[in-house]
Amino acid sequence: MACFAVNFVAHSLVEVVLAVQHSCRGIYTMSFFRITLMRSAIGLPKRTQGVLKALGLRRRMKTVFYPVSHDVAGQIMKVKELVKVEEVAESKTKSELSAERRPDPGFFIERAAPR
């Protein structure tokens, strides 16, 4: 159960981080930024490419998880036009992400047919 609700339009991720930290007041709930690279950094300045590299985003549609902090929020603000950011309660592994994207097969096997 989250201890916060952001009911305002934030102008930056730093404001969201501050609102979350302020509203929790002693209740420690770990939340994560889910960062997905949506646009390529081809043709952008080396500094911007360096921020993406530091975040671990090397190719499009790559998703990484980082704990909510001022440092990460600052890095996200540098590349906000290129990434999609969500705040989630828990981090997922690479295998969990691929299982999440896997479509429903439309059937399931109750038991194998006798041979």
C-alpha positions as CSV (number, residue, x, y, z in Angstrom):
1,M,0.0,0.0,0.0
2,A,1.5,3.3,-1.0
3,C,1.7,6.1,1.5
4,F,1.3,8.9,-1.1
5,A,-1.0,10.1,-3.8
6,V,0.3,12.7,-6.3
7,N,-2.8,14.7,-7.2
8,F,-1.1,17.6,-9.0
9,V,0.6,18.1,-12.3
10,A,4.3,18.1,-11.5
11,H,6.6,20.2,-13.6
12,S,9.6,17.9,-13.0
13,L,10.5,14.5,-11.6
14,V,12.3,16.3,-8.7
15,E,9.0,17.7,-7.6
16,V,7.4,14.2,-7.6
17,V,10.4,12.8,-5.6
18,L,10.0,15.6,-3.0
19,A,6.2,15.1,-2.8
20,V,6.7,11.4,-2.2
21,Q,9.4,11.9,0.5
22,H,7.3,14.6,2.2
23,S,4.1,12.7,2.2
24,C,5.6,9.5,3.6
25,R,7.0,11.1,6.8
26,G,8.8,8.2,8.4
27,I,7.1,5.4,6.5
28,Y,9.7,3.9,4.3
29,T,8.4,2.4,1.1
30,M,10.9,1.7,-1.6
31,S,9.7,2.8,-5.0
32,F,11.5,2.6,-8.3
33,F,11.7,4.6,-11.6
34,R,11.0,2.3,-14.6
35,I,12.9,4.0,-17.4
36,T,12.4,2.9,-21.0
37,L,14.4,4.4,-23.9
38,M,11.8,5.4,-26.6
39,R,14.0,7.5,-28.9
40,S,17.5,7.0,-30.2
41,A,20.4,9.3,-29.2
42,I,21.9,9.4,-32.7
43,G,23.0,12.9,-33.6
44,L,22.6,14.2,-30.1
45,P,25.5,15.8,-28.1
46,K,28.0,13.5,-26.4
47,R,26.9,14.7,-23.0
48,T,23.3,13.5,-23.6
49,Q,24.7,10.2,-25.0
50,G,26.8,9.9,-21.8
51,V,23.8,10.3,-19.6
52,L,22.0,7.5,-21.4
53,K,25.0,5.3,-21.1
54,A,25.3,6.1,-17.4
55,L,21.6,5.0,-17.0
56,G,22.4,1.8,-18.8
57,L,20.1,2.6,-21.8
58,R,22.0,1.5,-24.9
59,R,19.2,0.6,-27.4
60,R,15.6,1.5,-27.9
61,M,12.9,-0.1,-25.9
62,K,15.5,-1.1,-23.2
63,T,14.0,-0.9,-19.7
64,V,16.0,-0.3,-16.5
65,F,14.9,0.2,-12.9
66,Y,16.5,2.6,-10.4
67,P,15.4,3.5,-6.9
68,V,13.8,6.9,-6.6
69,S,16.4,9.5,-5.7
70,H,17.4,13.0,-6.6
71,D,20.5,11.9,-8.6
72,V,18.5,9.6,-10.8
73,A,15.7,12.2,-11.2
74,G,18.3,14.7,-12.4
75,Q,19.7,12.3,-15.0
76,I,16.2,11.6,-16.2
77,M,15.5,15.3,-16.6
78,K,18.6,15.6,-18.9
79,V,17.0,13.0,-21.3
80,K,13.3,13.5,-20.6
81,E,12.5,13.9,-24.3
82,L,14.0,10.4,-25.1
83,V,12.6,8.3,-22.3
84,K,9.3,7.1,-20.8
85,V,9.3,7.1,-17.0
86,E,6.9,5.3,-14.6
87,E,7.1,5.0,-10.9
88,V,6.6,1.4,-9.8
89,A,6.6,-0.3,-6.4
90,E,9.1,-3.1,-7.2
91,S,11.9,-3.7,-9.6
92,K,11.7,-6.6,-12.1
93,T,14.4,-8.8,-13.5
94,K,15.1,-9.3,-17.2
95,S,13.3,-12.6,-17.3
96,E,10.2,-11.1,-15.6
97,L,10.1,-8.3,-18.2
98,S,10.2,-10.8,-21.0
99,A,7.5,-12.9,-19.4
100,E,5.4,-9.8,-19.1
101,R,5.7,-9.1,-22.8
102,R,5.0,-12.7,-23.9
103,P,1.5,-13.0,-25.3
104,D,-1.1,-15.4,-24.0
105,P,-0.9,-18.5,-26.2
106,G,-4.7,-18.8,-26.3
107,F,-4.7,-22.4,-25.0
108,F,-3.3,-24.5,-22.1
109,I,-2.4,-28.2,-21.9
110,E,-4.3,-30.1,-19.2
111,R,-2.5,-33.3,-19.8
112,A,-0.6,-35.0,-22.6
113,A,-2.4,-37.3,-24.9
114,P,-1.5,-41.0,-24.5
115,R,0.7,-42.4,-27.2
